């Protein structure tokens, strides 16, 4: 992790006028990608190599954006997968949007071949094959302007209520610390509503902070 303590000011006029650097996390791939290895999944993939069944996060700017099940996926990872598939002569099939944790179960059961947009964790690495990192995601803590608080280390988050996307993982060390020490609510992503829901929770002062990828958070603010 790369620590950048202190407040950083985005160049925009917004009630979310401050956000705090938190860490840099590699987004792993066939572009953020987990590929299932061994057992039923590998056998099925080998038998149907003409089509790769893909899923992943759906509202994570600029990594992957899927407005719904029918529109084409956009973002860095879908573009990368499309180029890889073109080069090796396979089709890409996006499965219906489902919760991220359920996708990992499907990946483990061989019902899915690729999951896009996954941070590395030791537990996942024991089950799946990761690609090389495609990009780095700068994870940040967003707060409401006027409600800032000092953030020197994770201890400063104690006693405050935070939110993060459901199924979000921010590294082994932080996840373990959060489990034992922090009060963090997980917000279930809903197509078309996820960003507004998280912004509303901050604007209404229902929570003290939100943990999000930096660019995703700034996109939420821009569109909010």
Secondary structure in CASP SS format (residue, H / E / C, confidence):
PFRMAT SS
TARGET T0000
AUTHOR 0000-0000-0000
METHOD secondary structure of the structure
MODEL  1
X C 1.00
X C 1.00
X C 1.00
X C 1.00
X C 1.00
X C 1.00
X E 1.00
X E 1.00
X C 1.00
X C 1.00
X C 1.00
X C 1.00
X C 1.00
X C 1.00
X C 1.00
X C 1.00
X C 1.00
X E 1.00
X E 1.00
X E 1.00
X E 1.00
X E 1.00
X E 1.00
X E 1.00
X E 1.00
X E 1.00
X E 1.00
X E 1.00
X C 1.00
X C 1.00
X C 1.00
X C 1.00
X C 1.00
X E 1.00
X E 1.00
X E 1.00
X C 1.00
X C 1.00
X H 1.00
X H 1.00
X H 1.00
X H 1.00
X H 1.00
X H 1.00
X H 1.00
X H 1.00
X H 1.00
X C 1.00
X C 1.00
X C 1.00
X E 1.00
X E 1.00
X E 1.00
X E 1.00
X E 1.00
X E 1.00
X C 1.00
X C 1.00
X E 1.00
X E 1.00
X C 1.00
X C 1.00
X C 1.00
X E 1.00
X E 1.00
X C 1.00
X C 1.00
X C 1.00
X C 1.00
X C 1.00
X C 1.00
X C 1.00
X C 1.00
X E 1.00
X C 1.00
X H 1.00
X H 1.00
X H 1.00
X H 1.00
X H 1.00
X H 1.00
X H 1.00
X H 1.00
X H 1.00
X H 1.00
X H 1.00
X H 1.00
X H 1.00
X C 1.00
X C 1.00
X E 1.00
X E 1.00
X E 1.00
X E 1.00
X C 1.00
X C 1.00
X C 1.00
X C 1.00
X C 1.00
X H 1.00
X H 1.00
X H 1.00
X H 1.00
X H 1.00
X H 1.00
X H 1.00
X H 1.00
X H 1.00
X C 1.00
X C 1.00
X C 1.00
X C 1.00
X C 1.00
X E 1.00
X E 1.00
X E 1.00
X C 1.00
X E 1.00
X E 1.00
X C 1.00
X C 1.00
X H 1.00
X H 1.00
X H 1.00
X H 1.00
X H 1.00
X H 1.00
X E 1.00
X E 1.00
X E 1.00
X C 1.00
X C 1.00
X E 1.00
X E 1.00
X E 1.00
X E 1.00
X E 1.00
X E 1.00
X E 1.00
X E 1.00
X E 1.00
X E 1.00
X E 1.00
X C 1.00
X C 1.00
X C 1.00
X C 1.00
X C 1.00
X C 1.00
X C 1.00
X C 1.00
X C 1.00
X C 1.00
X H 1.00
X H 1.00
X H 1.00
X H 1.00
X C 1.00
X C 1.00
X C 1.00
X E 1.00
X E 1.00
X E 1.00
X E 1.00
X E 1.00
X C 1.00
X C 1.00
X C 1.00
X C 1.00
X C 1.00
X C 1.00
X H 1.00
X H 1.00
X H 1.00
X H 1.00
X H 1.00
X H 1.00
X H 1.00
X H 1.00
X H 1.00
X H 1.00
X C 1.00
X E 1.00
X E 1.00
X E 1.00
X E 1.00
X E 1.00
X C 1.00
X C 1.00
X C 1.00
X C 1.00
X C 1.00
X C 1.00
X H 1.00
X H 1.00
X H 1.00
X H 1.00
X H 1.00
X H 1.00
X H 1.00
X H 1.00
X H 1.00
X H 1.00
X C 1.00
X C 1.00
X C 1.00
X C 1.00
X C 1.00
X E 1.00
X E 1.00
X E 1.00
X E 1.00
X E 1.00
X H 1.00
X H 1.00
X H 1.00
X H 1.00
X H 1.00
X H 1.00
X H 1.00
X H 1.00
X H 1.00
X H 1.00
X C 1.00
END
